[in-house]
Amino acid sequence: MDKNYPATGPVTLTTLLADNASTKSLKTGRIDSDLVRFDYVDFPLVFDGFKPMVREGRFDFGELAIVTFLQARLLGKPLVLLPAVIGARFQHHCICYDAHRGVIAPSDLEGRRVAVRSYTQTTGVWVRGVLQEEYGVDTARVTWVCFEDSHLQEFRDPSNVVRAQEGKTPLGMLLAGEVDAALLGSDMPVDPRLQPVIPDPKTTELDWHRRTGVIPMNHMAVVHADLATQRPDAVREIYRMLLESRNRDTPAGGGMQMRQFGLEALRPSLDAAIRFAFAQGVISHPIDVDELFDDTTRLLGTQAQLPA
């Protein structure tokens, strides 16, 4: 997985970046650079690129689910985090039940079956963490019905995870009564049968944010460790371009910037992601937030950042 980059001058980076709301200006070329050029590799679903990123070291730069990154970091994969969120959302609404089959509350989940794309899916980790810490749910006593393995081939699902039959989907299993609840996330259709397990999620998640400071990130920017070591100037330029694109494309609304930049702004959310992932057996041991970065990326967005 070792990579060699030009010592000086422009560098072209093999890049995994979806058509995200916050990166439109970057990906369409409205924000350019004399130093960094991007060779985009597109997938129908961006998470299909995560396996080649963490297993093969295919990309120099891109977006990666934060939970996948945490696993990769602890397994020694040559990736370094940038303090730059590509996509984030509150997750409380993402777990739902079929109201035609009766009400399911958080306290009803133990002993039940819940569908989720993958046990290590970032949305699942966030939702289980909220259920554990806010509602006292023992998520180890829930059977998680999954459809895909982890992006990290070294990871093995815990014993309370079962694999769905080929061709099944979380929504299909929920509506067929084969599971009691499902995590649907961005796949949530507008359907009166689908009701949130966590009551009044919009109010609840904002209260949770006020108490904890957490804004759950899904995808963040990462670079190959060799790029950070050999070309810190290029890494600083990537950060500049991402920040400019975010500010153009997704400015703060309602007094809140969901896509946070800078280590200190991100610390509460990263702390929570690490705590949740460890409690659920997704990562083998906790890791300090500062260890997710290197000497270049840790300083991005601070006055201590060296000039490009």
C-alpha positions in Angstrom: 0.0 0.0 0.0 3.0 2.3 0.1 2.7 5.3 -2.2 5.2 7.8 -3.7 4.2 11.3 -4.6 6.1 14.1 -6.5 8.3 15.9 -4.0 7.1 19.3 -5.3 4.7 20.8 -7.7 1.2 19.7 -8.7 -0.1 16.3 -7.6 -2.9 14.3 -9.0 -4.9 12.3 -6.5 -7.1 9.2 -7.1 -10.2 10.4 -5.3 -13.4 8.8 -3.9 -16.0 11.6 -3.5 -19.7 11.3 -4.1 -21.9 14.1 -5.4 -22.4 15.5 -1.8 -24.3 18.6 -1.0 -21.2 20.1 0.7 -18.7 19.3 -2.1 -20.6 20.4 -5.2 -18.4 23.4 -5.9 -15.3 21.3 -5.4 -16.4 18.4 -7.6 -17.7 20.6 -10.4 -14.5 22.5 -10.6 -15.8 25.8 -9.3 -13.0 25.6 -6.8 -9.7 24.9 -8.4 -6.0 24.7 -7.4 -2.6 24.9 -9.0 -1.4 22.3 -6.5 -4.0 19.6 -6.3 -5.9 17.8 -9.1 -8.5 15.1 -8.5 -9.0 11.9 -10.5 -12.5 10.9 -9.5 -13.5 7.3 -9.4 -17.3 7.1 -9.1 -19.4 4.3 -7.7 -23.2 3.9 -7.9 -23.1 4.1 -4.1 -20.1 5.8 -2.6 -19.9 3.2 0.2 -19.1 0.6 -2.4 -15.7 2.3 -2.7 -14.9 1.9 1.0 -13.7 -1.7 0.7 -11.1 -0.9 -1.9 -10.1 2.2 0.1 -9.4 0.3 3.4 -8.5 -3.1 2.0 -6.4 -2.2 -1.0 -5.3 1.4 -0.3 -6.7 2.4 -3.7 -7.4 6.1 -3.0 -5.1 9.0 -2.2 -8.0 11.1 -0.9 -11.7 10.7 -0.3 -14.6 10.4 2.0 -15.0 7.5 4.4 -17.6 6.6 7.0 -16.3 7.5 10.4 -16.9 4.1 11.9 -15.1 2.4 9.0 -12.2 4.8 9.6 -12.1 4.0 13.3 -11.8 0.3 12.5 -9.2 1.0 9.8 -7.1 3.1 12.1 -7.0 0.5 14.9 -6.1 -2.2 12.3 -3.1 -0.1 11.1 -4.5 0.8 7.7 -2.5 3.7 6.2 -5.2 6.4 6.4 -5.2 9.7 8.2 -8.3 11.7 9.2 -8.9 15.3 8.2 -11.0 17.4 10.6 -13.6 17.9 7.8 -17.1 16.5 7.8 -18.5 15.6 4.4 -21.9 14.6 5.6 -23.7 14.6 8.9 -27.3 14.3 10.2 -29.1 13.5 13.4 -29.9 9.8 13.5 -32.8 9.5 16.0 -35.4 9.2 13.3 -33.6 6.5 11.4 -35.0 3.5 13.4 -38.6 2.8 12.6 -41.4 0.2 13.0 -44.5 -0.7 11.1 -47.4 1.0 12.9 -49.9 -1.5 11.4 -48.3 -4.2 13.6 -48.3 -2.2 16.8 -46.2 0.3 18.6 -42.5 -0.3 19.2 -40.8 1.9 21.8 -37.1 1.8 22.7 -37.9 -0.3 25.8 -39.5 -2.9 23.6 -36.4 -3.7 21.5 -34.6 -6.2 23.8 -35.4 -9.7 22.6 -36.6 -8.3 19.2 -35.2 -8.4 15.7 -34.0 -5.2 14.0 -32.8 -4.9 10.4 -29.8 -2.8 9.5 -27.6 -2.9 6.4 -24.5 -3.8 8.2 -23.7 -4.1 11.9 -20.8 -1.7 11.4 -22.8 0.8 9.4 -22.2 4.2 10.9 -25.9 5.0 11.2 -26.4 1.8 13.2 -23.6 2.6 15.6 -25.1 6.1 16.2 -28.6 4.8 16.8 -27.5 1.9 19.1 -25.4 4.4 21.1 -28.4 6.7 21.6 -30.6 3.7 22.5 -28.0 2.6 25.1 -27.1 5.9 26.7 -30.4 7.7 26.5 -32.9 4.8 26.9 -31.0 2.1 28.7 -31.4 -0.5 26.0 -29.0 -3.4 26.2 -28.3 -3.6 22.4 -26.5 -7.0 23.0 -30.0 -8.4 23.7 -31.3 -7.3 20.3 -30.9 -9.6 17.3 -29.5 -7.5 14.5 -30.4 -8.8 11.0 -27.8 -7.6 8.6 -27.3 -7.8 4.8 -23.6 -7.0 4.3 -20.3 -7.6 6.0 -17.9 -5.0 7.4 -15.8 -3.0 5.0 -12.8 -4.4 7.1 -12.3 -8.0 6.3 -10.7 -8.6 9.7 -13.9 -7.8 11.6 -16.3 -10.5 12.7 -19.9 -9.8 13.7 -20.8 -10.5 17.3 -23.0 -13.5 18.1 -26.3 -11.5 18.2 -25.9 -10.6 14.5 -27.6 -12.9 11.9 -27.4 -12.6 8.1 -30.6 -12.0 6.1 -31.5 -14.3 3.2 -30.1 -13.2 -0.2 -32.4 -10.7 -1.9 -34.1 -9.4 1.2 -34.1 -5.7 2.2 -34.6 -4.0 5.6 -37.7 -2.3 4.4 -39.1 -5.4 2.8 -38.5 -7.5 5.9 -40.1 -4.8 8.1 -43.3 -4.6 6.1 -43.5 -8.4 5.9 -43.3 -8.7 9.6 -40.0 -10.6 9.5 -38.3 -8.0 11.8 -39.8 -5.7 14.5 -37.9 -2.6 13.5 -35.4 -1.4 10.9 -32.8 1.2 10.4 -33.5 2.9 7.1 -31.7 6.2 7.2 -31.6 8.0 3.9 -33.7 5.1 2.4 -36.7 6.0 4.6 -39.7 6.4 2.3 -42.6 8.6 3.0 -45.1 6.1 4.3 -47.6 6.5 7.2 -46.9 2.9 8.3 -43.3 3.8 9.2 -43.1 5.5 12.6 -40.0 6.3 14.6 -39.1 4.0 17.5 -37.7 7.1 19.3 -40.7 9.4 19.9 -40.7 12.9 18.6 -37.2 12.5 17.1 -36.7 16.1 15.9 -37.3 17.6 19.3 -35.4 14.8 21.1 -32.3 15.0 18.9 -32.0 18.7 19.3 -32.3 18.4 23.1 -29.6 15.7 23.0 -27.3 18.0 21.0 -27.8 20.8 23.4 -26.8 18.5 26.3 -23.9 16.7 24.6 -22.6 19.0 21.9 -22.7 16.1 19.5 -23.6 16.4 15.8 -23.3 12.8 14.4 -21.1 12.7 11.4 -21.5 10.0 8.8 -18.6 10.6 6.3 -15.4 12.5 6.8 -12.4 13.3 4.6 -9.3 11.1 4.8 -6.0 10.9 3.0 -3.5 8.2 2.5 -0.9 8.4 5.3 2.0 8.6 2.7 0.4 11.7 1.2 0.2 13.4 4.6 3.9 12.6 5.3 5.3 13.4 1.9 3.1 16.3 0.8 1.6 18.2 3.8 1.2 21.2 1.5 -1.2 19.2 -0.7 -3.2 18.0 2.4 -3.5 21.6 3.6 -4.8 22.6 0.1 -7.4 19.8 0.2 -8.6 21.1 3.5 -8.8 24.7 2.1 -10.8 23.5 -0.9 -13.2 21.4 1.2 -13.9 24.2 3.6 -14.5 26.7 0.8 -16.9 24.3 -0.9 -18.7 23.6 2.3 -19.1 27.4 3.0 -20.4 28.0 -0.5 -22.7 25.0 -0.8 -24.0 24.3 2.7 -23.8 27.4 4.9 -24.9 27.2 8.5 -28.7 27.2 8.9 -30.8 27.8 12.0 -27.6 28.7 14.0 -26.0 25.3 13.4 -23.4 24.1 11.0 -23.9 20.3 10.6 -20.7 19.8 8.7 -18.2 20.7 11.2 -14.5 21.5 10.5 -11.6 21.7 12.9 -10.5 19.3 15.6 -11.9 21.1 18.6 -15.3 21.6 17.0 -15.4 17.9 16.2 -14.1 16.6 19.5 -17.4 15.9 21.3 -18.8 14.1 18.2 -15.6 12.0 17.7 -15.5 11.2 21.4 -19.1 9.9 21.2 -18.4 7.9 18.0 -15.4 6.2 19.6 -17.3 5.5 22.8 -20.3 4.0 21.0 -18.2 1.9 18.6 -16.2 0.4 21.5 -19.3 -0.3 23.7 -20.8 -2.2 20.7 -17.7 -4.2 20.0 -17.2 -2.5 16.6 -13.7 -1.5 17.7 -11.5 -3.6 20.0 -10.4 -0.7 22.3 -10.9 3.0 22.7 -8.7 5.5 20.9 -7.9 9.1 21.8 -9.4 11.6 19.4 -6.0 13.2 18.8 -4.6 9.9 17.6 -7.0 9.9 14.6 -4.9 12.7 13.1 -1.2 13.2 12.3 1.0 16.3 12.9 -0.3 17.9 9.7 -4.1 17.1 9.9 -4.4 17.8 13.6 -3.5 21.5 13.1 -5.8 22.1 10.1 -8.1 25.0 10.7 -6.0 26.4 13.6 -3.7 29.3 13.9 -0.9 26.9 14.3 -1.4 25.5 10.8 1.7 26.0 8.8 1.3 28.0 5.6 0.9 26.1 2.4 
